[in-house]
Amino acid sequence: VGHKIGETFDLDLTFPEDYGSQDLAGQAVVFTVTLKGLQQKNVPELTVDILEQLGTKATTIEEYKAQIRSDLEVSNKETAESTLLASVWEALVDQCEVKKFPEGMLDDYVKNLKEQYSYYAQMYGMEIEEFFKQMFGMSAEEVAKTTATQELAINLIAEKEGLNISDKEYKEGMKELASQYGYEDTEEFIKAYTEDGIRKALLQEKVGKFLVDNAVQVEPKEDKEK
């Protein structure tokens, strides 16, 4: 507001406190920008003719609005469930203490993580450790430790609660995962991720559901420093 096309000016801003990178969170920053152009989106009036262009199955405006509302409700529910699951995993790892990791476990995780993300680090012109700091707010070793802790906790909970993946659950879950990952041929999917890896993913999903079903949600503690 108040600037013209072709004008270059500074924006004095501050990164949010919860920004993904700990190095930048809450920090002041100056963006120097040039205004290249202005655009205005003209939204047409919602009519039956527009519905045909949108390719919806709805034949009336009321049906279309009901469909959109239903889609949004499903999306919001999935987002809420995903957020809750992430919070449960975080709370679980925070309360776990691993006295000793199995020999070689952390080294294998670090190696796999660096191989998995090396392409993206190169794409952004960053060293692998710098990439992890920016992306996860921690080193590859710390990410490996968190992931390994979660895996050990999953195995322990599954053992104590008698949770396992039956052959039927494996076949159904494998097909669903293959579809989610864009594999039409399930054999190719198994070759890429191995049966052991797929079973681990399905067990994590099952344990996660168990934890969510048994979790007690509480109000977050207030940060006295804020």
C-alpha positions as protocol buffer text, in pm:
chain_id: "A"
residue {
  index: 1
  type: VAL
  ca { x: 0 y: 0 z: 0 }
}
residue {
  index: 2
  type: GLY
  ca { x: 132 y: 342 z: -94 }
}
residue {
  index: 3
  type: HIS
  ca { x: 388 y: 218 z: -350 }
}
residue {
  index: 4
  type: LYS
  ca { x: 394 y: 232 z: -729 }
}
residue {
  index: 5
  type: ILE
  ca { x: 493 y: -19 z: -999 }
}
residue {
  index: 6
  type: GLY
  ca { x: 869 y: -9 z: -1056 }
}
residue {
  index: 7
  type: GLU
  ca { x: 943 y: 129 z: -710 }
}
residue {
  index: 8
  type: THR
  ca { x: 1208 y: -42 z: -493 }
}
residue {
  index: 9
  type: PHE
  ca { x: 1171 y: -22 z: -115 }
}
residue {
  index: 10
  type: ASP
  ca { x: 1255 y: -201 z: 212 }
}
residue {
  index: 11
  type: LEU
  ca { x: 1020 y: -408 z: 427 }
}
residue {
  index: 12
  type: ASP
  ca { x: 1122 y: -413 z: 795 }
}
residue {
  index: 13
  type: LEU
  ca { x: 977 y: -737 z: 927 }
}
residue {
  index: 14
  type: THR
  ca { x: 1025 y: -993 z: 1204 }
}
residue {
  index: 15
  type: PHE
  ca { x: 1018 y: -1370 z: 1165 }
}
residue {
  index: 16
  type: PRO
  ca { x: 746 y: -1539 z: 1377 }
}
residue {
  index: 17
  type: GLU
  ca { x: 854 y: -1686 z: 1712 }
}
residue {
  index: 18
  type: ASP
  ca { x: 744 y: -2031 z: 1592 }
}
residue {
  index: 19
  type: TYR
  ca { x: 930 y: -2007 z: 1257 }
}
residue {
  index: 20
  type: GLY
  ca { x: 1070 y: -2340 z: 1135 }
}
residue {
  index: 21
  type: SER
  ca { x: 1434 y: -2231 z: 1168 }
}
residue {
  index: 22
  type: GLN
  ca { x: 1550 y: -2168 z: 1524 }
}
residue {
  index: 23
  type: ASP
  ca { x: 1826 y: -1939 z: 1395 }
}
residue {
  index: 24
  type: LEU
  ca { x: 1567 y: -1708 z: 1233 }
}
residue {
  index: 25
  type: ALA
  ca { x: 1272 y: -1741 z: 1475 }
}
residue {
  index: 26
  type: GLY
  ca { x: 1189 y: -1402 z: 1626 }
}
residue {
  index: 27
  type: GLN
  ca { x: 1472 y: -1229 z: 1438 }
}
residue {
  index: 28
  type: ALA
  ca { x: 1436 y: -893 z: 1262 }
}
residue {
  index: 29
  type: VAL
  ca { x: 1486 y: -899 z: 885 }
}
residue {
  index: 30
  type: VAL
  ca { x: 1485 y: -647 z: 603 }
}
residue {
  index: 31
  type: PHE
  ca { x: 1354 y: -750 z: 260 }
}
residue {
  index: 32
  type: THR
  ca { x: 1441 y: -521 z: -28 }
}
residue {
  index: 33
  type: VAL
  ca { x: 1173 y: -564 z: -294 }
}
residue {
  index: 34
  type: THR
  ca { x: 1075 y: -417 z: -629 }
}
residue {
  index: 35
  type: LEU
  ca { x: 708 y: -390 z: -713 }
}
residue {
  index: 36
  type: LYS
  ca { x: 679 y: -554 z: -1056 }
}
residue {
  index: 37
  type: GLY
  ca { x: 305 y: -529 z: -1102 }
}
residue {
  index: 38
  type: LEU
  ca { x: -42 y: -530 z: -951 }
}
residue {
  index: 39
  type: GLN
  ca { x: -312 y: -789 z: -1001 }
}
residue {
  index: 40
  type: GLN
  ca { x: -675 y: -806 z: -904 }
}
residue {
  index: 41
  type: LYS
  ca { x: -872 y: -1129 z: -900 }
}
residue {
  index: 42
  type: ASN
  ca { x: -1223 y: -1094 z: -1040 }
}
residue {
  index: 43
  type: VAL
  ca { x: -1444 y: -1372 z: -905 }
}
residue {
  index: 44
  type: PRO
  ca { x: -1754 y: -1430 z: -1119 }
}
residue {
  index: 45
  type: GLU
  ca { x: -2097 y: -1471 z: -966 }
}
residue {
  index: 46
  type: LEU
  ca { x: -2174 y: -1832 z: -877 }
}
residue {
  index: 47
  type: THR
  ca { x: -2433 y: -1956 z: -1125 }
}
residue {
  index: 48
  type: VAL
  ca { x: -2543 y: -2290 z: -1268 }
}
residue {
  index: 49
  type: ASP
  ca { x: -2340 y: -2216 z: -1582 }
}
residue {
  index: 50
  type: ILE
  ca { x: -2027 y: -2172 z: -1369 }
}
residue {
  index: 51
  type: LEU
  ca { x: -2095 y: -2510 z: -1206 }
}
residue {
  index: 52
  type: GLU
  ca { x: -2062 y: -2677 z: -1544 }
}
residue {
  index: 53
  type: GLN
  ca { x: -1723 y: -2511 z: -1597 }
}
residue {
  index: 54
  type: LEU
  ca { x: -1608 y: -2629 z: -1254 }
}
residue {
  index: 55
  type: GLY
  ca { x: -1681 y: -2988 z: -1349 }
}
residue {
  index: 56
  type: THR
  ca { x: -1877 y: -3059 z: -1030 }
}
residue {
  index: 57
  type: LYS
  ca { x: -2153 y: -3319 z: -1011 }
}
residue {
  index: 58
  type: ALA
  ca { x: -2374 y: -3068 z: -829 }
}
residue {
  index: 59
  type: THR
  ca { x: -2664 y: -2941 z: -1039 }
}
residue {
  index: 60
  type: THR
  ca { x: -2775 y: -2656 z: -812 }
}
residue {
  index: 61
  type: ILE
  ca { x: -2598 y: -2383 z: -616 }
}
residue {
  index: 62
  type: GLU
  ca { x: -2729 y: -2532 z: -289 }
}
residue {
  index: 63
  type: GLU
  ca { x: -2587 y: -2876 z: -376 }
}
residue {
  index: 64
  type: TYR
  ca { x: -2251 y: -2721 z: -465 }
}
residue {
  index: 65
  type: LYS
  ca { x: -2229 y: -2527 z: -139 }
}
residue {
  index: 66
  type: ALA
  ca { x: -2321 y: -2840 z: 58 }
}
residue {
  index: 67
  type: GLN
  ca { x: -2049 y: -3032 z: -127 }
}
residue {
  index: 68
  type: ILE
  ca { x: -1789 y: -2764 z: -51 }
}
residue {
  index: 69
  type: ARG
  ca { x: -1891 y: -2757 z: 316 }
}
residue {
  index: 70
  type: SER
  ca { x: -1862 y: -3136 z: 337 }
}
residue {
  index: 71
  type: ASP
  ca { x: -1517 y: -3129 z: 172 }
}
residue {
  index: 72
  type: LEU
  ca { x: -1398 y: -2860 z: 414 }
}
residue {
  index: 73
  type: GLU
  ca { x: -1529 y: -3052 z: 715 }
}
residue {
  index: 74
  type: VAL
  ca { x: -1344 y: -3366 z: 602 }
}
residue {
  index: 75
  type: SER
  ca { x: -1027 y: -3165 z: 537 }
}
residue {
  index: 76
  type: ASN
  ca { x: -1045 y: -2990 z: 875 }
}
residue {
  index: 77
  type: LYS
  ca { x: -1105 y: -3320 z: 1053 }
}
residue {
  index: 78
  type: GLU
  ca { x: -804 y: -3478 z: 881 }
}
residue {
  index: 79
  type: THR
  ca { x: -588 y: -3176 z: 969 }
}
residue {
  index: 80
  type: ALA
  ca { x: -699 y: -3191 z: 1334 }
}
residue {
  index: 81
  type: GLU
  ca { x: -627 y: -3565 z: 1352 }
}
residue {
  index: 82
  type: SER
  ca { x: -285 y: -3515 z: 1192 }
}
residue {
  index: 83
  type: THR
  ca { x: -201 y: -3234 z: 1436 }
}
residue {
  index: 84
  type: LEU
  ca { x: -312 y: -3443 z: 1733 }
}
residue {
  index: 85
  type: LEU
  ca { x: -105 y: -3741 z: 1616 }
}
residue {
  index: 86
  type: ALA
  ca { x: 205 y: -3523 z: 1573 }
}
residue {
  index: 87
  type: SER
  ca { x: 154 y: -3384 z: 1924 }
}
residue {
  index: 88
  type: VAL
  ca { x: 117 y: -3734 z: 2067 }
}
residue {
  index: 89
  type: TRP
  ca { x: 441 y: -3851 z: 1902 }
}
residue {
  index: 90
  type: GLU
  ca { x: 624 y: -3543 z: 2031 }
}
residue {
  index: 91
  type: ALA
  ca { x: 491 y: -3595 z: 2384 }
}
residue {
  index: 92
  type: LEU
  ca { x: 586 y: -3962 z: 2372 }
}
residue {
  index: 93
  type: VAL
  ca { x: 946 y: -3897 z: 2264 }
}
residue {
  index: 94
  type: ASP
  ca { x: 982 y: -3620 z: 2524 }
}
residue {
  index: 95
  type: GLN
  ca { x: 888 y: -3867 z: 2798 }
}
residue {
  index: 96
  type: CYS
  ca { x: 1117 y: -4144 z: 2677 }
}
residue {
  index: 97
  type: GLU
  ca { x: 1465 y: -4204 z: 2811 }
}
residue {
  index: 98
  type: VAL
  ca { x: 1686 y: -4440 z: 2611 }
}
residue {
  index: 99
  type: LYS
  ca { x: 1968 y: -4560 z: 2834 }
}
residue {
  index: 100
  type: LYS
  ca { x: 2150 y: -4725 z: 2546 }
}
residue {
  index: 101
  type: PHE
  ca { x: 2071 y: -4745 z: 2176 }
}
residue {
  index: 102
  type: PRO
  ca { x: 2131 y: -5073 z: 1991 }
}
residue {
  index: 103
  type: GLU
  ca { x: 2480 y: -5081 z: 1843 }
}
residue {
  index: 104
  type: GLY
  ca { x: 2499 y: -4910 z: 1506 }
}
residue {
  index: 105
  type: MET
  ca { x: 2136 y: -4792 z: 1513 }
}
residue {
  index: 106
  type: LEU
  ca { x: 2208 y: -4419 z: 1529 }
}
residue {
  index: 107
  type: ASP
  ca { x: 2489 y: -4443 z: 1273 }
}
residue {
  index: 108
  type: ASP
  ca { x: 2253 y: -4618 z: 1029 }
}
residue {
  index: 109
  type: TYR
  ca { x: 1986 y: -4354 z: 1082 }
}
residue {
  index: 110
  type: VAL
  ca { x: 2230 y: -4067 z: 1028 }
}
residue {
  index: 111
  type: LYS
  ca { x: 2363 y: -4229 z: 712 }
}
residue {
  index: 112
  type: ASN
  ca { x: 2014 y: -4289 z: 571 }
}
residue {
  index: 113
  type: LEU
  ca { x: 1895 y: -3938 z: 659 }
}
residue {
  index: 114
  type: LYS
  ca { x: 2193 y: -3772 z: 491 }
}
residue {
  index: 115
  type: GLU
  ca { x: 2150 y: -3988 z: 180 }
}
residue {
  index: 116
  type: GLN
  ca { x: 1776 y: -3912 z: 174 }
}
residue {
  index: 117
  type: TYR
  ca { x: 1817 y: -3533 z: 198 }
}
residue {
  index: 118
  type: SER
  ca { x: 2151 y: -3477 z: 20 }
}
residue {
  index: 119
  type: TYR
  ca { x: 1973 y: -3407 z: -311 }
}
residue {
  index: 120
  type: TYR
  ca { x: 1758 y: -3135 z: -155 }
}
residue {
  index: 121
  type: ALA
  ca { x: 2059 y: -2981 z: 19 }
}
residue {
  index: 122
  type: GLN
  ca { x: 2244 y: -2962 z: -313 }
}
residue {
  index: 123
  type: MET
  ca { x: 1936 y: -2819 z: -482 }
}
residue {
  index: 124
  type: TYR
  ca { x: 1937 y: -2531 z: -232 }
}
residue {
  index: 125
  type: GLY
  ca { x: 2316 y: -2495 z: -247 }
}
residue {
  index: 126
  type: MET
  ca { x: 2356 y: -2584 z: 120 }
}
residue {
  index: 127
  type: GLU
  ca { x: 2585 y: -2813 z: 317 }
}
residue {
  index: 128
  type: ILE
  ca { x: 2395 y: -3111 z: 453 }
}
residue {
  index: 129
  type: GLU
  ca { x: 2428 y: -3003 z: 819 }
}
residue {
  index: 130
  type: GLU
  ca { x: 2316 y: -2650 z: 736 }
}
residue {
  index: 131
  type: PHE
  ca { x: 2016 y: -2800 z: 554 }
}
residue {
  index: 132
  type: PHE
  ca { x: 1915 y: -3001 z: 862 }
}
residue {
  index: 133
  type: LYS
  ca { x: 1948 y: -2694 z: 1085 }
}
residue {
  index: 134
  type: GLN
  ca { x: 1727 y: -2492 z: 852 }
}
residue {
  index: 135
  type: MET
  ca { x: 1474 y: -2767 z: 780 }
}
residue {
  index: 136
  type: PHE
  ca { x: 1444 y: -2939 z: 1119 }
}
residue {
  index: 137
  type: GLY
  ca { x: 1604 y: -2692 z: 1359 }
}
residue {
  index: 138
  type: MET
  ca { x: 1850 y: -2962 z: 1469 }
}
residue {
  index: 139
  type: SER
  ca { x: 2143 y: -3164 z: 1339 }
}
residue {
  index: 140
  type: ALA
  ca { x: 2115 y: -3491 z: 1148 }
}
residue {
  index: 141
  type: GLU
  ca { x: 2240 y: -3670 z: 1461 }
}
residue {
  index: 142
  type: GLU
  ca { x: 1962 y: -3515 z: 1670 }
}
residue {
  index: 143
  type: VAL
  ca { x: 1698 y: -3605 z: 1411 }
}
residue {
  index: 144
  type: ALA
  ca { x: 1834 y: -3961 z: 1406 }
}
residue {
  index: 145
  type: LYS
  ca { x: 1817 y: -3981 z: 1785 }
}
residue {
  index: 146
  type: THR
  ca { x: 1456 y: -3861 z: 1789 }
}
residue {
  index: 147
  type: THR
  ca { x: 1354 y: -4103 z: 1514 }
}
residue {
  index: 148
  type: ALA
  ca { x: 1535 y: -4396 z: 1678 }
}
residue {
  index: 149
  type: THR
  ca { x: 1376 y: -4316 z: 2015 }
}
residue {
  index: 150
  type: GLN
  ca { x: 1034 y: -4317 z: 1855 }
}
residue {
  index: 151
  type: GLU
  ca { x: 1099 y: -4650 z: 1685 }
}
residue {
  index: 152
  type: LEU
  ca { x: 1213 y: -4813 z: 2009 }
}
residue {
  index: 153
  type: ALA
  ca { x: 907 y: -4673 z: 2190 }
}
residue {
  index: 154
  type: ILE
  ca { x: 678 y: -4804 z: 1915 }
}
residue {
  index: 155
  type: ASN
  ca { x: 825 y: -5154 z: 1942 }
}
residue {
  index: 156
  type: LEU
  ca { x: 796 y: -5152 z: 2321 }
}
residue {
  index: 157
  type: ILE
  ca { x: 435 y: -5031 z: 2319 }
}
residue {
  index: 158
  type: ALA
  ca { x: 342 y: -5282 z: 2048 }
}
residue {
  index: 159
  type: GLU
  ca { x: 497 y: -5562 z: 2256 }
}
residue {
  index: 160
  type: LYS
  ca { x: 328 y: -5459 z: 2581 }
}
residue {
  index: 161
  type: GLU
  ca { x: -13 y: -5400 z: 2420 }
}
residue {
  index: 162
  type: GLY
  ca { x: -4 y: -5702 z: 2192 }
}
residue {
  index: 163
  type: LEU
  ca { x: -20 y: -5493 z: 1875 }
}
residue {
  index: 164
  type: ASN
  ca { x: 99 y: -5650 z: 1553 }
}
residue {
  index: 165
  type: ILE
  ca { x: 32 y: -5649 z: 1180 }
}
residue {
  index: 166
  type: SER
  ca { x: -154 y: -5957 z: 1057 }
}
residue {
  index: 167
  type: ASP
  ca { x: -105 y: -6083 z: 702 }
}
residue {
  index: 168
  type: LYS
  ca { x: -448 y: -5947 z: 612 }
}
residue {
  index: 169
  type: GLU
  ca { x: -363 y: -5605 z: 757 }
}
residue {
  index: 170
  type: TYR
  ca { x: -32 y: -5611 z: 573 }
}
residue {
  index: 171
  type: LYS
  ca { x: -191 y: -5686 z: 234 }
}
residue {
  index: 172
  type: GLU
  ca { x: -462 y: -5421 z: 275 }
}
residue {
  index: 173
  type: GLY
  ca { x: -225 y: -5162 z: 423 }
}
residue {
  index: 174
  type: MET
  ca { x: 43 y: -5227 z: 163 }
}
residue {
  index: 175
  type: LYS
  ca { x: -203 y: -5169 z: -122 }
}
residue {
  index: 176
  type: GLU
  ca { x: -324 y: -4845 z: 36 }
}
residue {
  index: 177
  type: LEU
  ca { x: 32 y: -4718 z: 90 }
}
residue {
  index: 178
  type: ALA
  ca { x: 129 y: -4814 z: -264 }
}
residue {
  index: 179
  type: SER
  ca { x: -164 y: -4610 z: -395 }
}
residue {
  index: 180
  type: GLN
  ca { x: -70 y: -4313 z: -175 }
}
residue {
  index: 181
  type: TYR
  ca { x: 287 y: -4322 z: -307 }
}
residue {
  index: 182
  type: GLY
  ca { x: 166 y: -4342 z: -667 }
}
residue {
  index: 183
  type: TYR
  ca { x: 256 y: -4706 z: -735 }
}
residue {
  index: 184
  type: GLU
  ca { x: 16 y: -4896 z: -962 }
}
residue {
  index: 185
  type: ASP
  ca { x: 227 y: -5212 z: -932 }
}
residue {
  index: 186
  type: THR
  ca { x: 242 y: -5331 z: -569 }
}
residue {
  index: 187
  type: GLU
  ca { x: 542 y: -5553 z: -647 }
}
residue {
  index: 188
  type: GLU
  ca { x: 740 y: -5246 z: -751 }
}
residue {
  index: 189
  type: PHE
  ca { x: 634 y: -5075 z: -430 }
}
residue {
  index: 190
  type: ILE
  ca { x: 755 y: -5370 z: -222 }
}
residue {
  index: 191
  type: LYS
  ca { x: 1089 y: -5371 z: -408 }
}
residue {
  index: 192
  type: ALA
  ca { x: 1133 y: -4999 z: -338 }
}
residue {
  index: 193
  type: TYR
  ca { x: 1038 y: -5003 z: 32 }
}
residue {
  index: 194
  type: THR
  ca { x: 1080 y: -5373 z: 131 }
}
residue {
  index: 195
  type: GLU
  ca { x: 824 y: -5576 z: 322 }
}
residue {
  index: 196
  type: ASP
  ca { x: 1003 y: -5505 z: 651 }
}
residue {
  index: 197
  type: GLY
  ca { x: 988 y: -5130 z: 591 }
}
residue {
  index: 198
  type: ILE
  ca { x: 619 y: -5145 z: 500 }
}
residue {
  index: 199
  type: ARG
  ca { x: 537 y: -5351 z: 809 }
}
residue {
  index: 200
  type: LYS
  ca { x: 723 y: -5096 z: 1024 }
}
residue {
  index: 201
  type: ALA
  ca { x: 520 y: -4813 z: 871 }
}
residue {
  index: 202
  type: LEU
  ca { x: 193 y: -4998 z: 929 }
}
residue {
  index: 203
  type: LEU
  ca { x: 290 y: -5081 z: 1288 }
}
residue {
  index: 204
  type: GLN
  ca { x: 374 y: -4716 z: 1353 }
}
residue {
  index: 205
  type: GLU
  ca { x: 33 y: -4621 z: 1218 }
}
residue {
  index: 206
  type: LYS
  ca { x: -138 y: -4877 z: 1440 }
}
residue {
  index: 207
  type: VAL
  ca { x: 52 y: -4774 z: 1753 }
}
residue {
  index: 208
  type: GLY
  ca { x: -15 y: -4409 z: 1670 }
}
residue {
  index: 209
  type: LYS
  ca { x: -390 y: -4478 z: 1655 }
}
residue {
  index: 210
  type: PHE
  ca { x: -368 y: -4662 z: 1987 }
}
residue {
  index: 211
  type: LEU
  ca { x: -190 y: -4366 z: 2147 }
}
residue {
  index: 212
  type: VAL
  ca { x: -437 y: -4112 z: 2008 }
}
residue {
  index: 213
  type: ASP
  ca { x: -734 y: -4321 z: 2128 }
}
residue {
  index: 214
  type: ASN
  ca { x: -584 y: -4338 z: 2478 }
}
residue {
  index: 215
  type: ALA
  ca { x: -433 y: -3989 z: 2496 }
}
residue {
  index: 216
  type: VAL
  ca { x: -559 y: -3741 z: 2753 }
}
residue {
  index: 217
  type: GLN
  ca { x: -561 y: -3393 z: 2602 }
}
residue {
  index: 218
  type: VAL
  ca { x: -480 y: -3102 z: 2835 }
}
residue {
  index: 219
  type: GLU
  ca { x: -441 y: -2729 z: 2797 }
}
residue {
  index: 220
  type: PRO
  ca { x: -81 y: -2631 z: 2714 }
}
residue {
  index: 221
  type: LYS
  ca { x: 121 y: -2485 z: 2998 }
}
residue {
  index: 222
  type: GLU
  ca { x: 175 y: -2111 z: 2976 }
}
residue {
  index: 223
  type: ASP
  ca { x: 528 y: -1998 z: 2904 }
}
residue {
  index: 224
  type: LYS
  ca { x: 616 y: -1762 z: 3191 }
}
residue {
  index: 225
  type: GLU
  ca { x: 880 y: -1592 z: 2975 }
}
residue {
  index: 226
  type: LYS
  ca { x: 617 y: -1478 z: 2721 }
}
